[in-house]
Amino acid sequence: MWLSSEQLTKLATALGGLPVLGCRPGSPAARAGIRYGDVVLAVNGVPTPDWATYVEARQQCALDMKVAIFRAGIELTLDLHFEASPAQDAASWLESLARSGDDDDHSDRPISKYAS
């Protein structure tokens, strides 16, 4: 069953998690199988009811992350592996923006669409 982003957000809130509205192609999340419609329940064993908690839990391990998700009525745990730490990823992204001349700050895009 396909849920709209509004329905998915309501479901995630009811479950105490975060909605996945998409993943960057080729990202660690996409490679692990995380997709639109999933609800992130926990990261590294820490429940993720909000983005601040997600970020804090994500920082516990620089290169690996265990993510508990809710999908189609069941809970799954997926392992993600990162080639670089979040700080290295951010620095690389900023450097690539500076080189490309892309001055779009992407602030109008939902953060969950660009989940790691």
Summary of the structure (lengths in Angstrom):
residues: 116
radius of gyration: 14.5
end to end distance: 24.5
largest distance: 44.2
contacts: 298
relative contact order: 0.18
helix: 37%
strand: 23%
